[in-house]
């Protein structure tokens, strides 16, 4: 087996700093529950990934506020920090849609290894979440967003360039276009929210 500079230590996978350059940015998502680490997410992190079963009522809103304030103080756009959430197969679409609209959750990660539960979530729960979020946005004139701002492409119905511009800070969108030009110049992967590699 090739030696990639990795080692196992006390059951943990340790990756030492390598001398060779990294091939691409590796996003850092933290599941921070306390304000101190949430401020680190705001200053340095790429995403916030708490687990819904462990959150106290109102925990997402409080965490978003702490992260947003820390990001702003650090000169970062709070919208550049992806909001993700670990959920269970038992969570209801109505509740998850509310979290998407009110708290800005863009990605739900289903905590299950059961293929049937994952299929049910993909076929039943996810489409209902999209529908409920689209309805909430339509009732609000299409501009409803969580307190930290931004748009949520997981559930948007508009797929045009304006939706992408609302969802991503300019630097992120430029990077996505660079990756698209490099890895998918013909637009093979264009479902959902196609990014035009020729865009500026």
Buried (B, 14 or more C-beta within 10 A) or exposed (E): EEEEEEEEEEEEEEEEEEEEEEEEEEEEBBBBBEBEBBBBBBBBBBBBBBBBEEBEEEBBBBBBBBBBBBBEEEEBBBBBBBBBBBBEBEBEBEEBBBBBBBBBBBBBEBBBEEEEBEEBBEEEBBEBBBBBBBEBBEEEEEEBBBEBEBBBBBBBEBBEEEBBEBBBBEEBBEBBBEBBBEEBEEEEEEEEBBBEBEBE
